Amino acid sequence: MYTEIMEFQSMGVLPEIIKSLDEQNITSPTDIQREVIPIALKEGDIVAQAPTGTGKTLAFVLPMLAKIDRDSSCVQALVLCPTRELVIQICEVIQGACKYYERVRVAGLYGGQNIQRQLFCLRKKPQIVVGTPGR
């Protein structure tokens, strides 16, 4: 295993998720990830700011995935986003991280999409819901 990947492991990121990250050529945590992940795993409150493209989404998603009970059929995490584009992006990041971390269900809820399709996604009992306030 790469030394850089071991840094993710030492922060408490699950091996199945590390494998997915490695396939995406994400082998070393960014500065924001190094700061946020350990605090988030210990249930601390976090307010973080970093430029676009620095890995903020994964900084919050990776600890969230570590805490998800994959056997539960209850919503355990709600991510609110200001735009549907961000909902889609965050859902893709979560799904990409979960390639080998099975049984995590995510529902993206936003306007401009068929409401029946989104209700169908909710009936699948996701553990994570990502949405816009209007939806």
N, C-alpha and C positions, 0 to 999 in steps of 0.2 A: 504494500500500500504506500502511496506517495506520502512524503512528509507533510505536504500542504493539506492533503485530505485528512491526515491524522489530526490536524488542527480543528477541523469540523468535528471530528469524533471526540476530541477532548472537550469540546464545548457542549457535548450532549446530543449532537445531531445523530439520528438513528442510521445504522448501517445501510438499510434499504434506500433511504433518502440520499445518503452520500453516493451510493452507486448511480442513482439517477442524475445527481449533480455532476458527477464525473463524466457521464455520457454527454452532458451538455457543455463540457469543458469548463465547468465551474469547479476548480480544484483548490482554491484558496479563498478564505473569507475576506471580504472587503473591510475597510475600517469601520463602517457603520454596523456591519454584521458582528464584528468582534466586540463592539460596545453593547449592542442591543441583545444579542442571543443569550448571553449568560444571565443578564438581568431578567429578561422575559421568562426564562426557564425557572427562575426563583420567584416568580409572581410579583416582581416589582413593577411599579408604575413607570411608564416610559413616555417621554416626549423627545422626539429625535428629529433632527433636520439635516438633510444632506442633499447635494445636487442630484439632478436627474441622472440615472444610469449608474448609480453607486451601489445598488443592491438592497434598497430599503424594503422592497416587497419581500424578498427572501429573509431579511432580517426579522420580520415579524411572522412570516409564514412558517419558518422552520421550527420555532418554539411552539407555535400553535399546533402543528402536526404531532409534535412529541407528546402533547397533552390530550389528543383526541382519543376517545374510547371507540375503537373501530367496531366493537360489538354492540354499541348503543345505537338506537334508532331515533335519538333525540338531537335537536340542534344544539351544538356545543360552542359554536363560534359564529359571530355575526360580524361581517366586515362591511362597513358603509363607505360608499364611494360617491364622489360628486358627479361622475359621468358614466355612461354605459360603456364607453371605451375602456375606462379603468376597470370596470367590473369584468369585462371580457379578458383583459390583460391579467388581472389577479387570478381569475379562474384558470387561465392557461398556465400560470406559474405554479399554482397548487397542483394541478393535474400533472404537470411535468415533473414536479418533485415526488409525486406519488406513483410513478411508473412501476416501481417494485414494492411500494408500500400499499398493499391492496386493502380493499374494503373501506376506503375513505370516499364518501360521497359528497359532492359539491353541487350546489345549485346557484346559478347566476340569475338574478332577478333585476330587470331594468325595462324601461319604457322602449317602445318601438319594436317590441318582440311580441309574438302571440302569447296572450295571457294563459290560454289553455295549455300550451306547451310548458310554460313555467310552472303552472299548477301541477302538471304531470311530474315535473322534476321534484317538486315538494312532496308529492305522494311517495316518492322513492325514499323518503326519510333521510335527507342529507344531514351529515354532522356539521357541515360548514355551509353557511348561506352568505353569498356576496351580493350586494345589491345597492341600488340607489334609493334614497329616501322616498321618492315619489312612487316607487313600485312597492 
